[in-house]
C-alpha cells in the first residue's frame, strides 16, 4: 500500500503524469524540515505550467503560502507570500488603481512561479519581464536557511533564481512594484493580416504600443502563410471610456465561467477540426480593423474564461511549444517553423506570436531575447516527438531557444542556458531530462 502523500501529479498540459510525493505547508519550520529531510525537491505553484518543470521526486506545493504581507498604496508596492495567485492580487489592486507591470496569458499562476519562470507578457518589447519589477524575495535554500535576496543583497542568488525554474530553492515571499491605471479597460485595435509579410509589417508599425500580440493560423501555406490577427492595446484613461463605463471604471461585473465537464474523446481534435477552427477564428472579424474597449480579463486572459479548457485535448494531454527567433532572422525563421508545422499535419488550435525587446543581461536564465516568439499547442500523439525534434532543429539553426516553462520534450542544446543553476537538493524531472540528454 502506498503512503497517502504519494499521488498522481501533472501540470496543465496533462503530460506527463507522474506518481510522486507532494506536500503543502504554511509553517516555515515544517517547510525547512521537509527540505532538510529530502533530496530532489522542487517547488510547485498552481500547476499551470505546461511541461514537467515543477515535477520531481519530492514536490513542495506553495498553495498554502497565500497571504498578503503589505500593500503600500501610496507608492504601489505589494508584498505577499509566494503561493498567491495573480487573480487574487488583481482583485485587490485593480479597484485601488493598480495593475501588474507584466502578466502572462493566465492570471491563475503564483507569484513564486512568475519569478521562477521570469514570465513575460504582451509588452516585453516595451516593459520587459516580471523580474524587472521585483524588488526582493525571501528564498529558502538547501540548508534550510531563509535568505533575503535583492539586487544589492545576495544578488548572485537573486539573479540565479530569476528564471531558474526552482533550482535554487523555495521562494517564500516577494515584494514587487505595481503600475498605475485609471480604469480596468484596454483600448484595443484588432487588425487582420493576410500573410507573414503583413503581420511583421504591423508589428514594426506597432512598437510604440505597450501591448502587442497576434493570433496566427499555423496551417496556412503558400501566399497565405502566416495569416493572422494582430491585437494591440493600451490601458484606457477614464475620460476615453464610453459614458456607461466611466461611472465605475476600476470595477468589473462578475462573469459566469463555463466549465469543460469531461475529457474530449481523441477523435474530436484532429487536423480537420483544427483547420475549421482557424478558418472560423480568422473570419469572425468581418472587417480589416476593429477599434473598441475591452476589460482587462478579456484582453489578457481570454482562456481563463473557460474552466478546465485543457480537457479539450483529451486524456492523453497536450504540450505547448514556445520558441524565440532573433529579430534579424525572425521572418525567415518563423516561415520555416510554420512550413514545418503545416507539412506535419499537427495543427495548433492556439498559435500566438509576440515581439520581444532586448533582454536583461543580468537575468541570464530568463527566456526572452530580442526577436519574435511563437507559442503553439499540440495534442500529444505518436508523431509529436518527431515534430518537436524538427522544430528544435529549426530554432537552433536560427540561433533561437525554447521556453523551459512550456517544455516537456525538447532534448537539444536550446535548453543549455539553464546550466548555470546546479544544485543536488533542488532538482526537477525537466532538469534531469535535459542534463541526461545533452
C-alpha positions as CSV (number, residue, x, y, z in Angstrom):
1,X,0.0,0.0,0.0
2,X,1.4,3.4,-1.0
3,X,1.8,6.2,1.6
4,X,-1.0,8.8,1.3
5,X,1.4,11.5,0.3
6,X,2.3,9.7,-2.9
7,X,-0.1,10.9,-5.6
8,X,-0.6,11.4,-9.3
9,X,0.7,14.8,-10.3
10,X,0.6,16.6,-13.6
11,X,0.6,20.1,-14.9
12,X,-1.8,22.0,-17.1
13,X,-0.9,20.0,-20.3
14,X,-1.8,16.7,-18.5
15,X,1.5,15.4,-19.9
16,X,3.5,13.8,-18.4
17,X,1.6,12.3,-15.4
18,X,3.8,11.0,-12.5
19,X,3.3,9.5,-9.1
20,X,5.4,11.5,-6.6
21,X,5.3,12.8,-3.1
22,X,3.6,16.2,-2.8
23,X,3.3,18.1,0.4
24,X,1.9,21.6,1.3
25,X,2.7,23.5,4.5
26,X,2.3,27.1,5.7
27,X,4.6,26.6,8.7
28,X,8.2,27.7,7.9
29,X,9.5,25.2,10.4
30,X,7.8,22.3,8.6
31,X,8.9,23.6,5.2
32,X,12.5,23.7,6.4
33,X,12.1,20.2,7.8
34,X,10.7,18.9,4.5
35,X,13.7,20.3,2.6
36,X,16.3,19.0,5.1
37,X,14.9,15.5,5.1
38,X,14.6,15.1,1.3
39,X,16.7,15.3,-1.8
40,X,15.4,16.1,-5.3
41,X,12.9,18.7,-4.1
42,X,11.1,21.2,-6.3
43,X,8.6,23.9,-5.5
44,X,5.3,23.9,-7.4
45,X,2.7,26.7,-7.5
46,X,-0.7,26.2,-9.1
47,X,0.5,23.7,-11.7
48,X,-0.4,25.9,-14.6
49,X,2.9,25.5,-16.5
50,X,2.6,23.2,-19.4
51,X,5.5,20.9,-19.1
52,X,7.4,18.9,-16.5
53,X,9.2,21.8,-14.8
54,X,7.6,21.6,-11.3
55,X,7.7,17.8,-11.0
56,X,10.3,15.9,-9.0
57,X,10.6,13.0,-6.5
58,X,9.5,15.3,-3.7
59,X,7.2,18.2,-4.6
60,X,6.5,21.1,-2.2
61,X,3.2,22.8,-3.1
62,X,3.2,26.5,-2.2
63,X,-0.6,26.8,-2.3
64,X,-0.9,27.4,1.4
65,X,1.6,30.3,1.3
66,X,-1.2,32.5,0.1
67,X,-1.3,35.6,2.4
68,X,-0.7,39.3,1.7
69,X,2.1,40.8,3.8
70,X,1.8,44.5,3.0
71,X,0.4,46.9,0.4
72,X,1.9,50.4,0.1
73,X,-0.9,52.1,-1.8
74,X,0.9,55.4,-2.0
75,X,4.0,54.0,-3.8
76,X,2.4,51.0,-5.5
77,X,4.5,48.3,-3.8
78,X,3.0,45.0,-2.8
79,X,4.5,42.1,-0.7
80,X,2.9,38.7,-0.4
81,X,3.7,35.0,0.1
82,X,4.8,33.1,-3.0
83,X,1.6,31.0,-3.3
84,X,-0.6,34.0,-4.0
85,X,-2.3,33.8,-7.4
86,X,-2.2,36.7,-9.8
87,X,-6.0,36.6,-9.8
88,X,-6.2,37.1,-6.0
89,X,-3.8,40.0,-6.3
90,X,-5.7,41.7,-9.2
91,X,-9.0,41.5,-7.2
92,X,-7.3,43.7,-4.6
93,X,-5.1,46.1,-6.6
94,X,-7.3,46.9,-9.6
95,X,-10.0,48.7,-7.6
96,X,-7.2,50.7,-6.0
97,X,-5.9,51.9,-9.4
98,X,-3.1,49.5,-9.9
99,X,-2.2,46.6,-12.3
100,X,0.7,44.2,-12.7
101,X,3.5,45.6,-14.9
102,X,3.9,42.2,-16.5
103,X,1.4,39.3,-16.7
104,X,1.4,36.1,-18.8
105,X,-1.7,34.8,-20.6
106,X,-3.3,33.4,-17.4
107,X,-4.0,35.0,-14.1
108,X,-4.0,31.6,-12.4
109,X,-0.3,31.3,-11.7
110,X,1.5,32.1,-8.4
111,X,3.9,34.9,-7.7
112,X,6.7,32.3,-7.0
113,X,6.0,30.7,-10.4
114,X,6.1,34.1,-12.0
115,X,9.6,34.7,-10.6
116,X,11.0,31.2,-11.2
117,X,9.8,31.4,-14.9
118,X,10.5,35.1,-15.2
119,X,7.3,35.4,-17.1
120,X,6.7,37.8,-19.9
121,X,3.6,39.2,-21.4
122,X,2.3,41.1,-24.5
123,X,4.5,44.1,-23.5
124,X,8.1,42.7,-23.3
125,X,9.2,45.0,-26.2
126,X,8.1,48.0,-24.0
127,X,8.4,46.9,-20.4
128,X,10.4,43.7,-20.1
129,X,9.9,40.7,-17.8
130,X,8.3,40.2,-14.4
131,X,11.8,40.4,-12.8
132,X,12.2,44.0,-13.8
133,X,9.7,44.9,-11.2
134,X,10.7,42.5,-8.4
135,X,12.4,44.4,-5.5
136,X,13.3,41.5,-3.3
137,X,12.2,38.0,-2.3
138,X,12.8,35.5,0.6
139,X,14.4,32.2,-0.5
140,X,14.7,29.0,1.5
141,X,18.0,27.4,0.4
142,X,19.3,23.9,0.5
143,X,20.5,24.3,4.1
144,X,17.1,25.4,5.4
145,X,18.2,29.0,5.7
146,X,15.9,31.8,4.6
147,X,17.9,34.4,2.5
148,X,16.7,37.9,1.7
149,X,17.6,38.3,-2.0
150,X,17.7,41.6,-4.0
151,X,19.9,43.4,-6.5
152,X,22.0,44.5,-3.6
153,X,21.7,41.7,-1.1
154,X,22.6,38.1,-2.0
155,X,22.5,39.3,-5.6
156,X,24.0,36.1,-7.0
157,X,21.1,34.1,-5.6
158,X,18.7,36.8,-6.8
159,X,19.7,36.5,-10.4
160,X,20.2,32.8,-10.4
161,X,16.6,32.4,-9.1
162,X,15.1,34.7,-11.7
163,X,14.1,32.3,-14.5
164,X,15.9,29.5,-12.6
165,X,12.9,27.2,-12.6
166,X,13.0,26.5,-8.9
167,X,16.5,25.0,-8.8
168,X,17.9,27.5,-6.3
169,X,15.4,26.9,-3.5
170,X,11.8,27.7,-2.5
171,X,10.6,31.3,-2.8
172,X,8.7,32.1,0.4
173,X,7.6,35.6,-0.3
174,X,8.2,38.5,-2.7
175,X,7.9,42.3,-2.9
176,X,7.3,44.0,-6.3
177,X,6.2,47.2,-7.9
178,X,2.8,47.9,-9.5
179,X,1.6,50.0,-12.4
180,X,-0.8,52.9,-12.0
181,X,-4.0,52.7,-14.1
182,X,-7.2,54.8,-14.4
183,X,-9.5,52.0,-15.5
184,X,-9.9,48.3,-15.7
185,X,-10.3,48.6,-19.5
186,X,-8.0,48.3,-22.5
187,X,-8.3,50.5,-25.6
188,X,-7.8,47.8,-28.3
189,X,-7.3,47.7,-32.0
190,X,-7.6,44.3,-33.9
191,X,-6.2,44.2,-37.4
192,X,-6.3,41.4,-39.9
193,X,-3.1,40.4,-41.8
194,X,-3.3,38.2,-44.9
195,X,0.3,36.7,-44.6
196,X,3.6,36.7,-42.7
197,X,4.9,39.8,-44.6
198,X,1.9,41.8,-43.5
199,X,1.9,40.8,-39.8
200,X,5.6,41.6,-39.5
201,X,5.0,45.0,-41.0
202,X,2.2,45.5,-38.5
203,X,4.4,44.6,-35.6
204,X,7.0,47.1,-36.8
205,X,4.3,49.8,-37.0
206,X,3.0,48.9,-33.6
207,X,6.2,49.0,-31.5
208,X,5.1,52.3,-29.9
209,X,2.0,50.4,-28.4
210,X,2.5,48.9,-25.0
211,X,0.8,45.6,-25.7
212,X,1.0,43.6,-29.0
213,X,0.0,40.1,-29.7
214,X,-1.1,38.2,-32.8
215,X,-3.1,35.0,-33.3
216,X,-1.7,33.2,-36.2
217,X,-3.1,30.4,-38.4
218,X,-0.3,27.9,-38.4
219,X,-1.8,25.6,-41.1
220,X,-1.7,28.0,-44.0
221,X,0.7,27.5,-46.8
222,X,1.9,29.4,-49.9
223,X,0.8,33.1,-50.2
224,X,-1.4,32.8,-47.1
225,X,1.3,31.5,-44.8
226,X,1.2,33.5,-41.5
227,X,-2.4,34.7,-41.9
228,X,-3.2,36.3,-38.6
229,X,-4.9,38.9,-36.5
230,X,-2.9,41.5,-34.5
231,X,-4.3,42.8,-31.3
232,X,-2.7,45.9,-29.8
233,X,-3.7,47.8,-26.7
234,X,-3.2,50.5,-24.1
235,X,-4.6,50.9,-20.6
236,X,-7.6,53.2,-21.2
237,X,-7.9,56.5,-19.4
238,X,-11.2,57.2,-17.6
239,X,-12.1,60.1,-20.0
240,X,-11.6,57.8,-23.1
241,X,-14.2,55.3,-22.0
242,X,-17.9,55.3,-23.1
243,X,-20.0,57.2,-20.5
244,X,-21.6,54.0,-19.2
245,X,-18.1,52.7,-18.2
246,X,-17.0,56.0,-16.6
247,X,-19.2,55.5,-13.5
248,X,-17.1,52.6,-12.1
249,X,-14.0,52.5,-14.3
250,X,-12.0,50.3,-11.9
251,X,-14.6,47.6,-11.2
252,X,-15.8,44.8,-13.5
253,X,-19.0,42.9,-13.3
254,X,-18.5,39.3,-12.2
255,X,-18.7,36.8,-15.1
256,X,-20.1,33.3,-15.2
257,X,-17.4,30.9,-16.4
258,X,-18.4,27.8,-18.2
259,X,-16.6,24.5,-17.4
260,X,-15.5,21.7,-19.8
261,X,-17.1,18.8,-17.9
262,X,-15.1,15.9,-19.2
263,X,-12.0,14.9,-21.3
264,X,-12.9,15.1,-25.0
265,X,-12.6,11.8,-27.0
266,X,-9.4,11.6,-29.1
267,X,-11.3,11.7,-32.4
268,X,-12.7,15.2,-31.7
269,X,-9.5,17.1,-32.1
270,X,-7.9,16.3,-35.5
271,X,-6.4,18.1,-38.5
272,X,-9.8,18.9,-40.0
273,X,-11.3,20.4,-36.8
274,X,-8.2,22.5,-36.2
275,X,-8.4,23.8,-39.8
276,X,-12.1,24.6,-39.3
277,X,-11.4,26.4,-36.0
278,X,-8.7,28.5,-37.7
279,X,-11.0,29.4,-40.6
280,X,-13.8,30.5,-38.3
281,X,-11.5,32.4,-36.0
282,X,-10.0,34.4,-38.8
283,X,-13.3,35.1,-40.4
284,X,-15.2,36.1,-37.2
285,X,-13.7,39.5,-37.7
286,X,-15.6,40.7,-40.8
287,X,-13.7,44.0,-41.3
288,X,-10.0,44.7,-41.7
289,X,-9.8,46.7,-38.5
290,X,-11.8,47.0,-35.3
291,X,-11.4,49.6,-32.5
292,X,-13.1,49.0,-29.2
293,X,-12.7,48.9,-25.4
294,X,-12.4,45.5,-23.6
295,X,-12.0,44.7,-20.0
296,X,-8.5,43.6,-18.9
297,X,-9.7,40.0,-18.4
298,X,-10.8,39.7,-22.0
299,X,-7.6,41.3,-23.3
300,X,-5.0,39.5,-21.1
301,X,-6.7,36.2,-20.0
302,X,-9.2,35.1,-22.8
303,X,-8.7,31.4,-22.0
304,X,-9.3,31.8,-18.3
305,X,-13.0,32.4,-19.0
306,X,-13.4,28.6,-19.6
307,X,-12.6,26.4,-16.6
308,X,-10.7,23.2,-17.3
309,X,-10.3,24.0,-21.0
310,X,-7.2,21.7,-21.1
311,X,-9.7,18.8,-21.2
312,X,-10.5,19.6,-24.8
313,X,-7.2,17.8,-25.7
314,X,-8.3,14.5,-24.2
315,X,-6.8,12.3,-21.5
316,X,-3.5,12.0,-23.5
317,X,-2.9,15.7,-22.9
318,X,-1.0,18.3,-24.9
319,X,2.2,20.3,-24.9
320,X,2.8,23.9,-25.6
321,X,5.9,24.6,-27.6
322,X,7.3,28.1,-27.4
323,X,10.4,29.4,-29.0
324,X,12.1,32.7,-29.8
325,X,14.0,33.5,-33.0
326,X,16.4,36.5,-33.1
327,X,14.8,39.6,-34.7
328,X,17.1,39.7,-37.7
329,X,16.1,36.2,-38.7
330,X,12.6,36.5,-37.3
331,X,10.5,36.4,-40.5
332,X,12.6,33.8,-42.2
333,X,12.8,31.6,-39.1
334,X,9.0,31.8,-38.5
335,X,8.3,31.0,-42.1
336,X,10.4,27.8,-41.7
337,X,8.6,27.0,-38.4
338,X,5.2,27.4,-39.9
339,X,6.1,25.4,-43.0
340,X,7.3,22.6,-40.8
341,X,4.1,22.5,-38.8
342,X,1.8,22.7,-41.9
343,X,3.7,19.8,-43.5
344,X,3.5,17.7,-40.4
345,X,-0.3,17.9,-40.2
346,X,-0.1,18.6,-36.4
347,X,-2.1,21.8,-36.3
348,X,-2.4,24.0,-33.3
349,X,-5.7,25.4,-32.1
350,X,-3.9,28.3,-30.5
351,X,-0.8,29.9,-32.0
352,X,0.4,33.2,-30.5
353,X,3.1,35.4,-32.0
354,X,4.7,38.2,-30.0
355,X,7.6,40.6,-30.3
356,X,10.4,40.6,-27.6
357,X,12.6,43.6,-26.9
358,X,16.2,43.5,-25.6
359,X,16.9,41.0,-22.8
360,X,18.2,42.0,-19.4
361,X,21.8,40.6,-19.3
362,X,21.7,40.3,-15.5
363,X,18.8,37.8,-15.8
364,X,20.9,35.2,-17.5
365,X,18.3,32.4,-17.0
366,X,15.5,34.4,-18.5
367,X,13.9,33.1,-21.7
368,X,13.4,36.2,-23.8
369,X,15.9,37.6,-26.3
370,X,15.3,40.4,-28.8
371,X,13.2,38.7,-31.5
372,X,9.9,37.0,-32.3
373,X,8.4,34.3,-30.1
374,X,5.7,31.8,-31.2
375,X,3.7,29.6,-28.8
376,X,1.8,26.6,-30.1
377,X,-0.4,24.0,-28.5
378,X,-0.1,20.4,-29.8
379,X,-2.2,17.4,-28.8
380,X,0.1,14.5,-27.7
381,X,0.2,11.8,-30.4
382,X,2.7,9.3,-31.9
383,X,4.1,11.9,-34.4
384,X,4.6,14.7,-31.9
385,X,8.2,13.9,-30.8
386,X,9.4,13.9,-34.4
387,X,7.8,17.3,-35.0
388,X,9.4,18.7,-31.8
389,X,12.8,17.4,-32.9
390,X,12.3,19.1,-36.3
391,X,11.2,22.4,-34.7
392,X,14.2,22.3,-32.3
393,X,16.5,21.9,-35.3
394,X,15.0,25.0,-37.0
395,X,15.2,27.1,-33.8
396,X,18.8,26.0,-33.2
397,X,19.8,26.8,-36.8
398,X,18.5,30.3,-36.4
399,X,20.1,30.9,-33.0
400,X,17.0,30.8,-31.0
401,X,15.9,29.0,-27.9
402,X,12.8,27.4,-26.2
403,X,10.9,28.4,-23.1
404,X,11.6,25.9,-20.3
405,X,8.3,26.7,-18.6
406,X,6.5,25.1,-21.5
407,X,9.0,22.4,-22.4
408,X,8.4,18.6,-21.8
409,X,10.0,17.1,-24.9
410,X,13.0,19.0,-26.2
411,X,16.4,17.5,-25.9
412,X,18.7,19.9,-27.7
413,X,21.2,22.5,-26.7
414,X,18.5,25.1,-26.7
415,X,18.0,24.3,-23.1
416,X,21.6,24.9,-22.1
417,X,21.0,28.4,-20.8
418,X,19.8,26.8,-17.5
419,X,23.1,25.1,-16.9
420,X,24.3,28.0,-14.7
421,X,22.0,26.6,-12.0
422,X,23.2,23.4,-10.4
423,X,22.0,22.1,-7.0
424,X,21.7,18.5,-5.9
425,X,19.0,19.4,-3.4
426,X,16.6,21.1,-5.7
427,X,16.1,19.1,-8.9
428,X,13.2,18.8,-11.4
429,X,12.3,16.0,-13.8
430,X,12.8,18.5,-16.5
431,X,16.3,19.4,-15.4
432,X,17.3,15.7,-15.2
433,X,15.8,15.1,-18.7
434,X,17.8,18.0,-20.1
435,X,21.1,17.1,-18.4
436,X,20.8,13.4,-19.3
437,X,20.2,14.1,-23.0
438,X,22.9,16.7,-23.5
